[in-house]
């Protein structure tokens, strides 16, 4: 782990926070959130549905007054289809590479060799009172989803072309889940590792791989975070947004 991330985890970062960069884009039903990082060049995180993709395509020129040509990366926090379905709609408008965790490639290669999928974390038939209804109760279809990926990401690295945005491996929801963290703006995009429920509270849905999820939560709680962006539900603005996090096993 490099010095900048170590300092940010300890809360002793030697820099002042910068203005936030993340914009939230979702449909009227808030089924899944797409995030747009307004950096020197833009990043789209979790394209979501085709509707989300269309909303993103409209949002960039209308509200940011920027061109779609300025999008240089699409990042997937994990490979569930409710977060990836909009990729082709985006690619019809901008020729942008797609990045995801290198763990997904390892899993897909293992599946092709007949190996058992590690860390299945979804239990079919469970529903959370007051939470969003998700379509992610089964593991992602890795073999088909990895064909969408151009760039493979590893833990603690900076995003290609965006070194202030760091990759944090966050296995638990799925083995390949990742978060994106910017220690300068103190923004955390956490995909479905953390969601928010009715009333705006953060919730983590436990699964079969409890040990890995607990490690992920320890890592995230150690980060100075002021803006928490979940895969489902409303973003949270708070000096300590993860302090009151609920965990349901």
Backbone as CSV, one residue per row, in Angstrom:
resi,resn,N_x,N_y,N_z,CA_x,CA_y,CA_z,C_x,C_y,C_z
1,UNK,0.850,-1.194,0.000,0.000,0.000,0.000,0.884,1.241,0.000
2,UNK,0.575,2.236,-0.852,1.460,3.375,-0.937,1.150,4.388,0.153
3,UNK,2.047,5.381,0.254,1.986,6.330,1.367,0.694,7.129,1.383
4,UNK,0.237,7.587,0.216,-0.964,8.430,0.178,-2.169,7.705,0.733
5,UNK,-2.358,6.432,0.356,-3.520,5.701,0.837,-3.360,5.348,2.305
6,UNK,-2.139,5.030,2.734,-1.919,4.750,4.157,-2.263,5.974,5.001
7,UNK,-1.841,7.157,4.550,-2.131,8.368,5.303,-3.619,8.662,5.325
8,UNK,-4.304,8.420,4.209,-5.740,8.676,4.183,-6.480,7.727,5.089
9,UNK,-6.017,6.467,5.194,-6.664,5.509,6.077,-6.464,5.872,7.538
10,UNK,-5.335,6.480,7.848,-5.063,6.834,9.237,-5.747,8.131,9.644
11,UNK,-6.299,8.847,8.648,-6.936,10.127,8.950,-5.960,11.273,9.046
12,UNK,-4.689,11.063,8.675,-3.664,12.082,8.791,-3.169,12.532,7.422
13,UNK,-4.049,12.599,6.455,-3.660,12.970,5.105,-3.111,14.396,5.114
14,UNK,-1.962,14.641,4.443,-1.306,15.950,4.510,-1.829,16.917,3.459
15,UNK,-3.104,16.862,3.136,-3.651,17.731,2.121,-5.057,18.135,2.522
16,UNK,-5.481,19.281,1.990,-6.832,19.749,2.276,-7.817,19.085,1.323
17,UNK,-9.013,18.757,1.804,-10.024,18.191,0.902,-10.324,19.129,-0.257
18,UNK,-10.603,18.551,-1.420,-10.934,19.305,-2.610,-12.428,19.184,-2.892
19,UNK,-12.975,20.038,-3.758,-14.414,19.933,-4.083,-14.740,18.566,-4.660
20,UNK,-15.921,18.073,-4.339,-16.303,16.752,-4.824,-16.473,16.743,-6.334
21,UNK,-16.309,15.562,-6.909,-16.310,15.418,-8.361,-17.465,14.563,-8.880
22,UNK,-18.198,13.901,-7.997,-19.126,12.863,-8.433,-20.540,13.400,-8.616
23,UNK,-21.144,13.030,-9.738,-22.544,13.333,-10.028,-23.326,12.022,-10.064
24,UNK,-24.540,12.047,-9.508,-25.388,10.864,-9.458,-26.427,10.914,-10.561
25,UNK,-26.572,9.811,-11.287,-27.553,9.716,-12.366,-28.345,8.435,-12.161
26,UNK,-29.657,8.554,-12.087,-30.485,7.368,-11.900,-31.851,7.626,-12.519
27,UNK,-32.607,6.555,-12.740,-33.938,6.744,-13.292,-34.916,7.075,-12.161
28,UNK,-36.145,7.336,-12.531,-37.139,7.788,-11.552,-37.431,6.740,-10.490
29,UNK,-37.139,5.472,-10.778,-37.417,4.400,-9.837,-36.207,4.074,-8.965
30,UNK,-35.058,4.701,-9.222,-33.837,4.506,-8.438,-33.472,3.032,-8.301
31,UNK,-33.622,2.284,-9.386,-33.298,0.868,-9.329,-31.803,0.625,-9.158
32,UNK,-30.987,1.460,-9.786,-29.533,1.363,-9.627,-28.952,2.729,-9.962
33,UNK,-27.851,3.056,-9.311,-27.229,4.360,-9.517,-26.068,4.261,-10.500
34,UNK,-26.020,5.215,-11.403,-24.855,5.438,-12.248,-24.165,6.689,-11.730
35,UNK,-22.831,6.664,-11.697,-22.084,7.823,-11.224,-21.166,8.343,-12.318
36,UNK,-21.067,9.661,-12.388,-20.212,10.330,-13.347,-19.158,11.116,-12.576
37,UNK,-17.899,10.790,-12.781,-16.801,11.499,-12.130,-16.316,12.590,-13.077
38,UNK,-16.464,13.825,-12.651,-16.147,14.986,-13.484,-14.705,15.409,-13.239
39,UNK,-13.778,14.623,-13.782,-12.346,14.872,-13.648,-11.870,15.618,-14.891
40,UNK,-10.541,15.732,-15.065,-10.020,16.361,-16.284,-10.626,15.691,-17.514
41,UNK,-10.665,14.364,-17.475,-11.485,13.597,-18.399,-12.457,12.800,-17.552
42,UNK,-13.620,12.475,-18.066,-14.703,11.937,-17.241,-14.676,10.412,-17.162
43,UNK,-15.207,9.914,-16.053,-15.347,8.482,-15.806,-16.823,8.193,-15.536
44,UNK,-17.358,7.157,-16.157,-18.708,6.690,-15.861,-18.576,5.404,-15.048
45,UNK,-19.242,5.351,-13.908,-19.168,4.195,-13.018,-20.528,3.503,-12.986
46,UNK,-20.542,2.219,-13.316,-21.762,1.395,-13.305,-22.846,1.984,-14.217
47,UNK,-22.751,1.737,-15.536,-23.736,2.295,-16.464,-25.170,1.929,-16.147
48,UNK,-25.383,0.828,-15.423,-26.747,0.469,-15.050,-27.558,0.028,-16.251
49,UNK,-28.798,0.496,-16.326,-29.711,0.111,-17.400,-29.452,0.949,-18.649
50,UNK,-30.117,0.574,-19.748,-30.034,1.395,-20.953,-30.635,2.772,-20.706
51,UNK,-31.658,2.847,-19.845,-32.223,4.150,-19.500,-31.183,5.001,-18.789
52,UNK,-30.464,4.420,-17.825,-29.408,5.171,-17.153,-28.359,5.655,-18.148
53,UNK,-28.023,4.799,-19.113,-27.037,5.194,-20.117,-27.534,6.388,-20.921
54,UNK,-28.801,6.367,-21.326,-29.348,7.486,-22.087,-29.363,8.764,-21.248
55,UNK,-29.730,8.632,-19.970,-29.733,9.796,-19.084,-28.323,10.367,-18.932
56,UNK,-27.331,9.487,-18.854,-25.941,9.936,-18.734,-25.502,10.674,-19.992
57,UNK,-25.864,10.119,-21.151,-25.514,10.739,-22.431,-26.120,12.135,-22.539
58,UNK,-27.327,12.313,-22.025,-27.973,13.626,-22.045,-27.384,14.562,-20.992
59,UNK,-27.000,14.010,-19.847,-26.545,14.813,-18.711,-25.233,15.537,-19.023
60,UNK,-24.318,14.844,-19.688,-22.969,15.388,-19.885,-22.985,16.717,-20.641
61,UNK,-23.612,16.815,-21.810,-23.622,18.129,-22.480,-24.579,19.135,-21.843
62,UNK,-25.682,18.639,-21.290,-26.697,19.571,-20.793,-26.285,20.248,-19.490
63,UNK,-25.705,19.483,-18.560,-25.410,20.042,-17.241,-23.919,20.300,-17.012
64,UNK,-23.054,19.545,-17.675,-21.610,19.764,-17.508,-21.016,20.548,-18.670
65,UNK,-21.801,20.696,-19.746,-21.336,21.425,-20.924,-20.028,20.841,-21.452
66,UNK,-19.987,19.524,-21.480,-18.815,18.815,-21.968,-19.245,17.839,-23.065
67,UNK,-18.263,17.332,-23.783,-18.525,16.424,-24.885,-18.384,14.977,-24.443
68,UNK,-19.132,14.080,-25.069,-18.988,12.656,-24.785,-17.591,12.149,-25.124
69,UNK,-16.895,12.857,-26.012,-15.528,12.471,-26.344,-14.585,12.615,-25.154
70,UNK,-15.025,13.345,-24.125,-14.184,13.551,-22.946,-14.339,12.428,-21.913
71,UNK,-15.197,11.473,-22.182,-15.289,10.282,-21.323,-14.188,9.323,-21.758
72,UNK,-13.284,8.993,-20.853,-12.187,8.113,-21.249,-12.177,6.777,-20.527
73,UNK,-13.177,6.523,-19.638,-13.187,5.255,-18.918,-14.583,4.964,-18.377
74,UNK,-14.994,3.710,-18.487,-16.192,3.191,-17.819,-15.708,2.164,-16.807
75,UNK,-16.110,2.300,-15.552,-15.681,1.384,-14.496,-16.889,0.637,-13.942
76,UNK,-16.727,-0.659,-13.755,-17.765,-1.498,-13.150,-17.321,-1.884,-11.743
77,UNK,-18.166,-1.591,-10.752,-17.821,-1.986,-9.389,-17.976,-3.483,-9.164
78,UNK,-18.838,-4.111,-9.954,-18.998,-5.566,-9.956,-19.813,-5.902,-11.211
79,UNK,-20.018,-7.180,-11.459,-20.523,-7.582,-12.770,-21.979,-8.035,-12.777
80,UNK,-22.777,-7.643,-11.802,-24.194,-7.959,-11.884,-24.832,-7.173,-13.033
81,UNK,-25.712,-7.811,-13.804,-26.267,-7.158,-14.996,-27.011,-5.857,-14.727
82,UNK,-27.567,-5.663,-13.522,-28.265,-4.404,-13.275,-27.302,-3.223,-13.191
83,UNK,-25.991,-3.502,-13.161,-24.987,-2.442,-13.167,-24.226,-2.351,-14.486
84,UNK,-24.435,-3.323,-15.368,-23.639,-3.379,-16.595,-24.467,-3.278,-17.875
85,UNK,-25.777,-3.336,-17.783,-26.625,-3.461,-18.977,-26.536,-2.266,-19.913
86,UNK,-26.134,-1.108,-19.412,-26.079,0.077,-20.248,-24.797,0.247,-21.044
87,UNK,-23.867,-0.707,-20.940,-22.563,-0.532,-21.583,-22.688,-0.359,-23.091
88,UNK,-23.449,-1.219,-23.746,-23.527,-1.147,-25.202,-24.163,0.154,-25.657
89,UNK,-25.163,0.644,-24.931,-25.775,1.926,-25.290,-24.765,3.064,-25.199
90,UNK,-23.903,3.018,-24.195,-22.862,4.032,-24.075,-21.839,3.908,-25.191
91,UNK,-21.472,2.681,-25.495,-20.433,2.482,-26.513,-20.901,2.884,-27.912
92,UNK,-22.193,2.922,-28.112,-22.679,3.413,-29.401,-22.456,4.910,-29.546
93,UNK,-22.273,5.606,-28.425,-22.095,7.049,-28.430,-20.645,7.481,-28.204
94,UNK,-19.886,6.691,-27.463,-18.497,7.050,-27.206,-17.653,5.775,-27.154
95,UNK,-16.530,5.809,-27.829,-15.642,4.647,-27.896,-14.743,4.653,-26.659
96,UNK,-15.261,4.073,-25.585,-14.608,4.176,-24.286,-14.311,2.793,-23.726
97,UNK,-13.099,2.522,-23.236,-12.806,1.214,-22.660,-13.536,0.996,-21.338
98,UNK,-13.782,-0.268,-21.034,-14.482,-0.669,-19.811,-13.489,-1.367,-18.893
99,UNK,-13.501,-1.000,-17.614,-12.574,-1.560,-16.641,-13.335,-2.237,-15.510
100,UNK,-12.774,-3.333,-14.987,-13.360,-4.050,-13.851,-12.248,-4.799,-13.129
101,UNK,-12.584,-5.380,-11.982,-11.601,-6.078,-11.163,-10.998,-7.272,-11.887
102,UNK,-9.685,-7.432,-11.754,-9.000,-8.586,-12.331,-9.471,-9.896,-11.712
103,UNK,-10.088,-9.819,-10.537,-10.614,-11.032,-9.896,-11.671,-11.681,-10.780
104,UNK,-12.466,-10.879,-11.492,-13.511,-11.432,-12.362,-12.907,-12.293,-13.463
105,UNK,-11.777,-11.858,-13.995,-11.119,-12.654,-15.036,-10.645,-13.987,-14.469
106,UNK,-10.102,-13.960,-13.252,-9.639,-15.199,-12.619,-10.800,-16.154,-12.393
107,UNK,-11.944,-15.614,-11.970,-13.112,-16.466,-11.732,-13.606,-17.068,-13.039
108,UNK,-13.685,-16.240,-14.084,-14.158,-16.738,-15.383,-13.239,-17.835,-15.904
109,UNK,-11.930,-17.655,-15.744,-10.991,-18.688,-16.184,-11.179,-19.967,-15.374
110,UNK,-11.444,-19.808,-14.076,-11.692,-20.981,-13.236,-12.960,-21.709,-13.626
111,UNK,-14.010,-20.940,-13.932,-15.260,-21.559,-14.371,-15.050,-22.357,-15.650
112,UNK,-14.249,-21.803,-16.571,-14.005,-22.492,-17.834,-13.290,-23.822,-17.619
113,UNK,-12.548,-23.905,-16.517,-11.834,-25.146,-16.184,-12.635,-26.040,-15.245
114,UNK,-13.892,-25.648,-14.973,-14.761,-26.460,-14.132,-14.542,-26.308,-12.652
115,UNK,-13.844,-25.237,-12.245,-13.599,-25.026,-10.821,-14.815,-24.388,-10.173
116,UNK,-14.998,-24.680,-8.882,-16.141,-24.144,-8.132,-15.937,-22.655,-7.884
117,UNK,-16.979,-21.874,-8.097,-16.926,-20.441,-7.874,-16.715,-20.147,-6.394
118,UNK,-15.667,-19.384,-6.040,-15.428,-19.064,-4.629,-16.327,-17.944,-4.142
119,UNK,-16.670,-17.991,-2.884,-17.294,-16.862,-2.235,-18.645,-16.458,-2.780
120,UNK,-19.516,-17.409,-3.091,-20.865,-17.020,-3.511,-21.546,-16.350,-2.327
121,UNK,-22.014,-15.129,-2.531,-22.499,-14.348,-1.404,-23.974,-14.016,-1.483
122,UNK,-24.676,-14.580,-2.446,-26.081,-14.226,-2.597,-26.970,-15.413,-2.290
123,UNK,-28.000,-15.163,-1.547,-28.895,-16.232,-1.128,-30.264,-15.998,-1.736
124,UNK,-30.617,-16.814,-2.693,-31.874,-16.623,-3.409,-33.050,-16.701,-2.447
125,UNK,-34.044,-15.847,-2.740,-35.268,-15.888,-1.964,-35.284,-14.967,-0.775
126,UNK,-34.156,-14.315,-0.436,-34.146,-13.423,0.706,-34.581,-12.032,0.271
127,UNK,-35.306,-11.367,1.112,-35.701,-9.982,0.849,-35.430,-9.175,2.093
128,UNK,-35.082,-7.910,1.911,-34.778,-7.048,3.037,-35.923,-6.075,3.250
129,UNK,-36.542,-6.072,4.431,-37.624,-5.133,4.686,-37.148,-3.699,4.505
130,UNK,-37.914,-2.912,3.754,-37.591,-1.515,3.575,-36.469,-1.258,2.590
131,UNK,-35.872,-2.296,2.007,-34.770,-2.099,1.071,-35.275,-2.174,-0.350
132,UNK,-34.373,-1.861,-1.284,-34.707,-1.984,-2.686,-34.782,-3.451,-3.065
133,UNK,-35.584,-3.743,-4.060,-35.641,-5.103,-4.585,-34.574,-5.224,-5.657
134,UNK,-33.667,-6.176,-5.501,-32.550,-6.306,-6.407,-32.707,-7.548,-7.267
135,UNK,-32.002,-7.516,-8.367,-31.955,-8.660,-9.258,-30.614,-9.359,-9.142
136,UNK,-29.927,-9.172,-8.011,-28.558,-9.666,-7.884,-28.437,-10.727,-6.796
137,UNK,-29.408,-11.616,-6.724,-29.374,-12.637,-5.681,-28.555,-13.853,-6.097
138,UNK,-28.101,-13.878,-7.333,-27.267,-14.972,-7.816,-25.933,-14.410,-8.270
139,UNK,-24.894,-15.252,-8.341,-23.599,-14.756,-8.818,-23.704,-14.234,-10.241
140,UNK,-22.858,-13.270,-10.612,-22.891,-12.762,-11.981,-22.549,-13.854,-12.990
141,UNK,-23.038,-13.730,-14.220,-22.654,-14.669,-15.283,-21.277,-14.287,-15.818
142,UNK,-20.236,-14.726,-15.116,-18.887,-14.242,-15.399,-18.456,-14.479,-16.838
143,UNK,-18.731,-15.656,-17.382,-18.232,-15.994,-18.715,-18.679,-14.974,-19.753
144,UNK,-19.938,-14.531,-19.666,-20.431,-13.549,-20.634,-20.027,-12.128,-20.256
145,UNK,-20.009,-11.823,-18.977,-19.723,-10.453,-18.557,-18.270,-10.050,-18.813
146,UNK,-17.324,-10.971,-18.651,-15.926,-10.581,-18.819,-15.613,-10.209,-20.267
147,UNK,-16.460,-10.611,-21.197,-16.236,-10.218,-22.590,-16.419,-8.715,-22.798
148,UNK,-17.072,-8.056,-21.847,-17.283,-6.618,-21.943,-16.062,-5.817,-21.528
149,UNK,-15.084,-6.467,-20.876,-14.015,-5.766,-20.178,-12.779,-5.610,-21.058
150,UNK,-12.218,-4.396,-21.039,-10.990,-4.094,-21.774,-9.785,-3.932,-20.856
151,UNK,-10.014,-3.457,-19.620,-8.930,-3.139,-18.688,-9.203,-3.835,-17.369
152,UNK,-8.184,-4.482,-16.816,-8.331,-5.198,-15.552,-7.660,-4.415,-14.435
153,UNK,-8.369,-4.251,-13.327,-7.945,-3.404,-12.218,-7.508,-4.241,-11.020
154,UNK,-6.492,-3.752,-10.313,-5.974,-4.444,-9.138,-6.055,-3.553,-7.907
155,UNK,-6.155,-4.184,-6.765,-6.298,-3.498,-5.478,-5.210,-2.447,-5.271
156,UNK,-5.611,-1.270,-4.778,-4.759,-0.155,-4.354,-4.190,0.645,-5.531
157,UNK,-4.267,0.136,-6.738,-3.786,0.909,-7.876,-4.658,2.146,-8.098
158,UNK,-4.093,3.139,-8.785,-4.889,4.259,-9.257,-5.598,3.880,-10.542
159,UNK,-6.743,4.503,-10.791,-7.418,4.258,-12.054,-6.546,4.747,-13.209
160,UNK,-6.506,4.034,-14.319,-5.718,4.486,-15.468,-6.116,5.892,-15.906
161,UNK,-5.137,6.802,-15.920,-5.391,8.178,-16.313,-5.994,9.033,-15.222
162,UNK,-6.290,8.439,-14.047,-6.941,9.161,-12.943,-6.300,8.718,-11.619
163,UNK,-5.036,9.085,-11.378,-4.318,8.530,-10.224,-4.882,8.905,-8.866
164,UNK,-5.679,9.967,-8.777,-6.275,10.323,-7.479,-7.379,9.365,-7.069
165,UNK,-7.928,8.619,-8.024,-8.990,7.659,-7.722,-8.377,6.278,-7.553
166,UNK,-8.493,5.737,-6.342,-7.851,4.481,-5.991,-8.849,3.334,-5.969
167,UNK,-8.360,2.188,-6.367,-9.158,0.966,-6.375,-9.023,0.288,-5.021
168,UNK,-10.147,-0.060,-4.417,-10.140,-0.803,-3.154,-10.915,-2.094,-3.372
169,UNK,-10.200,-3.213,-3.384,-10.883,-4.500,-3.490,-11.830,-4.644,-2.312
170,UNK,-13.079,-5.038,-2.587,-14.082,-5.119,-1.511,-14.910,-6.390,-1.650
171,UNK,-14.253,-7.561,-1.595,-15.005,-8.815,-1.708,-15.994,-8.967,-0.565
172,UNK,-17.087,-9.625,-0.854,-18.138,-9.830,0.140,-19.476,-9.879,-0.556
173,UNK,-19.843,-8.786,-1.201,-21.081,-8.802,-1.998,-20.904,-9.765,-3.169
174,UNK,-19.829,-9.592,-3.899,-19.348,-10.568,-4.874,-17.839,-10.632,-4.722
175,UNK,-17.190,-11.703,-5.169,-15.732,-11.787,-5.000,-14.983,-10.690,-5.743
176,UNK,-15.540,-10.209,-6.869,-14.832,-9.217,-7.681,-15.240,-7.779,-7.365
177,UNK,-16.045,-7.563,-6.339,-16.499,-6.208,-6.023,-15.312,-5.299,-5.701
178,UNK,-15.440,-4.055,-6.129,-14.437,-3.059,-5.796,-15.124,-1.745,-5.469
179,UNK,-14.404,-0.906,-4.724,-14.830,0.461,-4.455,-13.820,1.407,-5.090
180,UNK,-14.242,2.634,-5.325,-13.345,3.685,-5.792,-13.298,4.774,-4.728
181,UNK,-12.072,5.188,-4.383,-11.904,6.160,-3.292,-10.952,7.257,-3.729
182,UNK,-11.344,8.494,-3.447,-10.488,9.643,-3.710,-10.146,10.300,-2.377
183,UNK,-8.894,10.183,-1.906,-8.543,10.756,-0.604,-8.515,12.277,-0.607
184,UNK,-8.448,12.899,-1.785,-8.415,14.350,-1.863,-9.808,14.958,-1.742
185,UNK,-10.820,14.281,-2.292,-12.200,14.761,-2.184,-12.984,14.008,-1.112
186,UNK,-12.395,12.908,-0.613,-13.007,12.055,0.414,-14.350,11.492,-0.050
187,UNK,-14.373,11.068,-1.280,-15.537,10.441,-1.887,-15.292,8.948,-2.048
188,UNK,-16.319,8.161,-1.728,-16.240,6.703,-1.835,-17.415,6.199,-2.658
189,UNK,-17.116,5.589,-3.803,-18.138,4.921,-4.616,-18.038,3.444,-4.302
190,UNK,-19.108,2.887,-3.746,-18.981,1.550,-3.166,-19.835,0.489,-3.845
191,UNK,-20.446,0.788,-5.001,-21.240,-0.237,-5.661,-22.254,-0.835,-4.705
192,UNK,-22.402,-2.151,-4.734,-23.360,-2.808,-3.840,-22.711,-3.324,-2.564
193,UNK,-21.447,-2.988,-2.342,-20.829,-3.338,-1.066,-21.609,-2.700,0.075
194,UNK,-22.008,-1.441,-0.124,-22.883,-0.735,0.820,-24.024,-0.139,0.005
195,UNK,-25.250,-0.332,0.462,-26.404,0.322,-0.138,-27.060,1.197,0.926
196,UNK,-27.984,2.034,0.523,-28.766,2.760,1.526,-30.224,2.354,1.394
197,UNK,-30.895,2.340,2.518,-32.277,1.879,2.584,-33.190,3.057,2.891
198,UNK,-34.472,2.772,2.994,-35.450,3.816,3.296,-35.064,4.524,4.581
199,UNK,-35.024,5.842,4.512,-34.553,6.625,5.640,-33.114,7.058,5.472
200,UNK,-32.410,6.479,4.482,-31.075,6.950,4.147,-29.939,6.296,4.892
201,UNK,-30.200,5.254,5.692,-29.132,4.616,6.437,-28.338,3.634,5.596
202,UNK,-27.015,3.513,5.856,-26.203,2.550,5.109,-26.442,1.127,5.590
203,UNK,-26.463,0.193,4.650,-26.724,-1.209,4.958,-25.772,-2.079,4.161
204,UNK,-25.220,-3.078,4.836,-24.409,-4.099,4.180,-25.149,-5.409,4.282
205,UNK,-25.314,-6.074,3.147,-25.994,-7.363,3.130,-24.962,-8.467,3.243
206,UNK,-24.978,-9.181,4.363,-24.024,-10.255,4.562,-24.321,-11.443,3.683
207,UNK,-23.295,-12.249,3.450,-23.448,-13.434,2.618,-22.638,-14.591,3.153
208,UNK,-22.301,-15.499,2.268,-21.629,-16.715,2.687,-20.195,-16.457,3.135
209,UNK,-19.527,-15.481,2.512,-18.123,-15.234,2.821,-18.010,-14.135,3.864
210,UNK,-18.367,-14.470,5.088,-18.424,-13.471,6.151,-17.048,-12.902,6.477
211,UNK,-16.014,-13.741,6.474,-14.674,-13.274,6.836,-14.197,-12.185,5.875
212,UNK,-14.367,-12.414,4.581,-13.888,-11.438,3.610,-14.693,-10.141,3.690
213,UNK,-16.000,-10.259,3.945,-16.809,-9.055,4.071,-16.397,-8.253,5.302
214,UNK,-16.115,-8.917,6.404,-15.669,-8.203,7.608,-14.350,-7.477,7.356
215,UNK,-13.448,-8.091,6.602,-12.190,-7.425,6.248,-12.445,-6.188,5.394
216,UNK,-13.372,-6.321,4.453,-13.728,-5.180,3.617,-14.275,-4.039,4.457
217,UNK,-15.154,-4.343,5.400,-15.751,-3.292,6.222,-14.714,-2.611,7.096
218,UNK,-13.748,-3.367,7.612,-12.678,-2.747,8.396,-11.870,-1.770,7.540
219,UNK,-11.599,-2.156,6.317,-10.857,-1.273,5.416,-11.634,0.002,5.132
220,UNK,-12.920,-0.120,4.816,-13.715,1.056,4.467,-13.919,1.973,5.658
221,UNK,-14.121,1.410,6.842,-14.340,2.234,8.032,-13.085,3.015,8.410
222,UNK,-11.923,2.565,7.977,-10.675,3.251,8.303,-10.422,4.456,7.405
223,UNK,-11.210,4.613,6.354,-10.997,5.699,5.408,-11.746,6.959,5.830
224,UNK,-11.117,8.128,5.734,-11.873,9.379,5.909,-12.819,9.564,4.726
225,UNK,-14.111,9.477,4.976,-15.108,9.579,3.917,-16.125,10.640,4.299
226,UNK,-16.383,11.572,3.400,-17.433,12.573,3.614,-18.615,12.378,2.671
227,UNK,-18.383,11.700,1.555,-19.430,11.467,0.561,-19.442,9.978,0.232
228,UNK,-20.553,9.342,0.513,-20.710,7.905,0.270,-21.723,7.710,-0.851
229,UNK,-21.299,7.012,-1.909,-22.149,6.805,-3.069,-22.442,5.317,-3.234
230,UNK,-23.646,4.862,-2.856,-23.987,3.438,-2.928,-24.497,3.036,-4.306
231,UNK,-24.490,1.741,-4.567,-25.014,1.235,-5.836,-26.517,1.359,-5.938
232,UNK,-27.208,1.325,-4.801,-28.663,1.476,-4.749,-28.984,2.390,-3.574
233,UNK,-29.934,3.280,-3.771,-30.331,4.184,-2.704,-29.636,5.529,-2.805
234,UNK,-29.928,6.377,-1.841,-29.448,7.752,-1.886,-28.011,7.869,-1.378
235,UNK,-27.210,8.744,-2.009,-25.887,9.050,-1.463,-26.004,9.687,-0.078
236,UNK,-24.941,9.577,0.692,-24.919,10.114,2.049,-23.805,11.153,2.158
237,UNK,-24.142,12.331,2.646,-23.172,13.365,2.980,-23.053,13.412,4.493
238,UNK,-21.859,13.086,5.004,-21.655,13.032,6.447,-20.162,12.958,6.724
239,UNK,-19.741,13.432,7.879,-18.321,13.294,8.223,-17.951,11.852,8.542
240,UNK,-18.930,11.063,8.970,-18.667,9.655,9.287,-19.834,8.806,8.793
241,UNK,-20.005,8.675,7.481,-21.213,8.023,6.950,-21.306,6.535,7.255
242,UNK,-20.203,5.899,7.629,-20.241,4.463,7.879,-20.347,4.113,9.363
243,UNK,-20.399,5.133,10.234,-20.432,4.836,11.662,-21.689,4.082,12.070
244,UNK,-22.821,4.385,11.479,-24.096,3.761,11.863,-24.526,2.689,10.875
245,UNK,-23.565,2.079,10.242,-23.866,1.080,9.227,-24.477,-0.172,9.849
246,UNK,-25.560,-0.635,9.238,-26.181,-1.909,9.646,-25.622,-3.046,8.811
247,UNK,-25.417,-4.173,9.435,-24.964,-5.367,8.717,-25.975,-6.468,8.970
248,UNK,-26.535,-7.016,7.903,-27.508,-8.112,8.020,-26.885,-9.377,7.476
249,UNK,-26.705,-10.357,8.347,-26.096,-11.629,7.935,-27.180,-12.619,7.585
